[in-house]
Amino acid sequence: MGKVLAVCTSAEKGTPKSSVGKAEFIAGHGIKGDAHAGNWHRQVSLISHQKIEDFRAKAADPAAAFPAPIQDGAFGENLVVDGIDFRSLPAGTLLECNDVVLEITQIGKECHNQNAGSRGADAAGCAVYKAMGDCIMPREGVFAKVLTGGFICAGDEMNIRENIKQREDKYRVWIITASDRGAAGEREDLSGKEIRKIAVKNGYDICGYTLLSDDREDLEGELKRVCDRGLADLILTTGGTGFSPRDCMPEATASVAHRLAPGIAEAMRAAGMTVTKRAMLSRAIAAIRGNTLIINLPGSPKAAQENLEFIIDELRHGLDILTGRDTECAGKTNGN
């Protein structure tokens, strides 16, 4: 059980939200009067209170060049809740508060304004990121859609009701981008966006997104977290597969792997070779941890698109076998 500490809204996207005390939640739309309401999957944003407290503690550190204390809504969150670690919950989880029922649809996101630096100093940027040099929403925020409407006030109780049964025709995809410049807000993650578009087009559910620097320990930790908590059936990574000293995605993937799936990476390199011989330089691998398949894709948007489009039709059969939906693979292949 959790307790709602703040209800926040804003009239415009890309700006901090303000605490309003009470708000009306409209089914299939979001919060009345909030800029992020609409017919889409991110109608309501939530952050755990403890994550904000951790950030406030960092801001209070005399060694950190941070300005004034952070107010509720500063990260663009609609609800601040104490007692629930939203980041640990899988997509599909139902949250109940009074008459309102929310379904978590996405864990984390790309901070859509952190990349303002690559578009010039005058580009509109996330207010918190501009002021603090960091924003916790991409790492700690979760997003939900409103299934049942009603009112939520600060002080109300929130409960985790259940987890929606995974749709039998959908597999859950988590995208992990490894990029020093992307994590620093100096480059827009075009590859991640391209991967998302292809996955959705082919009938996959995007359940999460993580943007990290090329730090092997952090990448290993995130791969383990998503796999071990059952947050996704398929992890598609992009970046970190080349020869740069900082490129370490294949090593991070191999380190957490229970089994390898070499044929997938071999197929991608073979397809890439028909376009450019430089495809031989990719160090991408594919592996399995538990019931989750991990596939490394290149950091280039074009190469990521070409690689994913080449393999995506055959992935569903592999995922059917891996997740136990289809136990009869004999006769469908050459017996391998």
Secondary structure, 3 states (H helix, E strand, C coil): CEEEEEEEECCCCCCCCEECCEEEEECCCEECCCCCCCCCCCCEEEEEHHHHHHHHHHHHCCCCCCCCCCCCCCCCCCEEEECCCHHHCCCCEEEEECCEEEEEEEECCCCCCHHHHHHCCCCCCCHHHHHHCCCCHHHHCEEEEEEECEEEECCCEEEEEEECCCCCCCCEEEEEEECHHHHCCCCCCHHHHHHHHHHHHCCCEEEEEEEECCCHHHHHHHHHHHHHCCCCCEEEEECCCCCCCCCCHHHHHHHHCCEECHHHHHHHHHHHHCCCHHHHHCCCCEEEECCEEEEEECCCHHHHHHHHHHHHHHHHHHHHHHCCCCCCCCCCCCCC
